[in-house]
Amino acid sequence: MFASAIFDGAQIAPAIPMIDNVFTGEGITISRPLPGFLSRLIATINALPRLRLLKFIVFGFLGLFVLKAFAAFIRQYLMTKVGHLVLRDIRNALYAKYQYFSLDYYSKSKVGVLISRITHDVGVINNSIAQGLTDIFYQSFKAIILLSIAILINWRLFLLSIVLFPFISIPVVRISRALRKISTKTQEKMGELTS
């Protein structure tokens, strides 16, 4: 999961100045001061012959994309496996609980609602765990990496974006509340349709 987030930080945008260097023959120039490691990296790139730099771009980024795809596959596979194991445990716990209910409970309850809880509601929980939990960890790693890159590039602009973040999050919270209401209504309708 962490490796996949790291590869998301290494996108193709850094290749654009290197490609300009290959085709125009002019070195990469940045008008403002950079952190030490970036200025040393740019000096190293400018010193490379154009053909060698082109090979580095082609094979380097091809390798990065292959590693990124492999890391994303492993992350998805492992989290899907965890989701299925959790789904199995939840369904087994529900079946065990249903076996100990009295016959009076079953005569008062709609069978469709009970079946819907086992099939649909548990599936919703599985999706929440498989996708939601994965995204919490993955997006946290990705945010840390991308925020670190943003701080290294321009810390003042980073602080401005942190100040603006609450204003951006207000519409997101409102939309998520509306979606939650729709999801609750959908679950109720699934129970009615099943019965």
N, C-alpha and C positions, 0 to 999 in steps of 0.2 A: 504494500500500500504506500509506504514511504517512498520507495523507488519510483513508483508511477507518478507520484506528486513531484518528485525531482525532475523527471523527464518532461513534465508539463511546464516547468520553469525554463527549460532549454528549448524554446520554440525556434522557428525559422527566422524571426526578425533579426537576430544578431548576424545572420548570414548576408543580409542586404549590403552592408558596407564592405564586406569581404568580396562579394560578387562585383561591386563597383570597382574595387581594387584590381580584380582579375581583368575586367574588360577595358577599363580606362588606363590602367597602369599607374594611376595616382594613389598615393597612400591614404589611409584613413586619417582624417583630421577631425578633431572635436574642438569646438571653440571655447568650451568652458573646462575648468579643471575637473579631473576624474580621480577616483580613489586610486591608490598606488597599484593595486593588482591589475586594474583595468588599463592603466596607462602602460604598464609593462607588457600586457597581453597585446595591446594595439601596436606597440613597438616591435614585438616579435612577429606579428602578422605582416606588418609593413616590410620587414626584412626578408620575408619568404619570397622566392621566385614565383612568378604568376602561375606557371603550370603546376607547381607543387601546391600552391594555395588552392587552385581549382580541384585538384585531387583530394585535398584535405576536406574541402567543402562537400564534395560529392560523397565520399566514403564516410566522412564523419557524421554528416546528417542522416545518411542512410542507416548507419549503425545506431544512431540515437533513436530514429523512428522504429527500428526493429526492436530495440531494447524497451522502448516505451510501450509498444504493442504487446510484447511478452509480459511485461510487468502488469499491464492492464488486464490481460487474460488471466494471469495467476490471481490477481486481486479479485476479479469477478468470480472465478471458479471457487476460491476458498470461501467467499462470502455467501455464494449460492449454497454451498455445502452446509455451512453453518445455519443458514436460513431453513433448509430442509430438515435438519436435525431438530431445530427449535419447533418447527411445524409439527413434526412427528410427536414430540413430547407434549405439546399443547393438546393435540387431538387425543392422545392416549389419556391425558389427565381429564379431558372432558368426557370421554367414553366411560372412564372409571367412575366419575362423579354421577353421570346419568344412570349407571347401573344401581346406585344406592338410593335413588329417589323412589318415593312411594307411588303406587298406582294412582292415588288421588292427585298427585302432582301432574301426571300425564293426562288425566281426564280434564284438568282445568287448563292445561297449556295447549297451545296450538302446535301440532307436530311440525308444521312448516317452519315456525320460528326456531324450534330446536334444531332442525336439520340445517337451517340457514346459519345458525351459530357455528355449527361444526364445519360447514363447507365454506360459506362466504366470509363470515367474520374472522375465522381463523386464517383464511387466505389473505385478508386485509392486514392482519397482524404479521403474517409472514412477509408480505411486501414491505411493511413498515420496518421490520427488523432487517431483512435482506438488503433493501435499498437505503432506508433511512439511516440505519446504524453504520453501514458502509460509508455513506456520504458524509456523515458527521466526522469520522476519522480521516477519510480521504481529503475532504475539503479543508479540514483543519490543517493537515500537513501542507496542502497546496497553498493555503492562505499564508502560513508561516514563511514558506519559501518565496512566494511572490511579494509579500510585504518586505522581506529582507532585501530582495532585489530593488524594490521601490525606494527603500531607505538609502541603499547604496547609490542609486542614480540621482535622486534629489530629495533630501529629507524635508525641505520646506513644503514641497508639493505633497509629500506624504502626510504631513501634519494638516494641510488644508483638506485633504480627502477624509481624514479622520474627523475633522470638524463637521464636514458635510454629511457624514455617514448617517446620523440620526434622521435627517430630513429625507434621505433616500429610503430608510427602513420603514417609515410610516406607511406608505402605500403597500409595501410587501406584507406588513402585519394585517392590514385591512383585507387584502386579497386572501391571505391564508385563513382568516376567520370565516370569510364567505365560503371558501372551499370546504372547510370543516363542517359547516352547516349542511352543505350539499351532500357531503359524504354520509352524514348521519341520516339524512332523508333517504339516500340510496339504500343504506342498510335496512331501514325500516321497510321500504318497498320490496326488497329482496325477501324479507321474512314473510310479507303478505303474499307475494307471488308463489312462494314455495308451498304455503298452506292453501 
